[in-house]
């Protein structure tokens, strides 16, 4: 898990510094759903999306 995190951090750093071209700003999206159902009661669902255009 640590290796995956470090590789991801290095990729973000490379894209952010502009070494491979113009710096690209990542797009971050967050969606949260709160609801109630009759079977399990209340629930929450959170989605976090990070999109880094590479071209």
Secondary structure in CASP SS format (residue, H / E / C, confidence):
PFRMAT SS
TARGET T0000
AUTHOR 0000-0000-0000
METHOD secondary structure of the structure
MODEL  1
X C 1.00
X H 1.00
X H 1.00
X H 1.00
X H 1.00
X H 1.00
X H 1.00
X H 1.00
X H 1.00
X H 1.00
X H 1.00
X H 1.00
X H 1.00
X H 1.00
X H 1.00
X H 1.00
X H 1.00
X C 1.00
X C 1.00
X C 1.00
X C 1.00
X C 1.00
X C 1.00
X C 1.00
X C 1.00
X C 1.00
X E 1.00
X E 1.00
X E 1.00
X E 1.00
X E 1.00
X E 1.00
X E 1.00
X E 1.00
X E 1.00
X E 1.00
X E 1.00
X C 1.00
X C 1.00
X C 1.00
X E 1.00
X E 1.00
X E 1.00
X E 1.00
X E 1.00
X E 1.00
X E 1.00
X E 1.00
X E 1.00
X E 1.00
X E 1.00
X C 1.00
X C 1.00
X C 1.00
X C 1.00
END
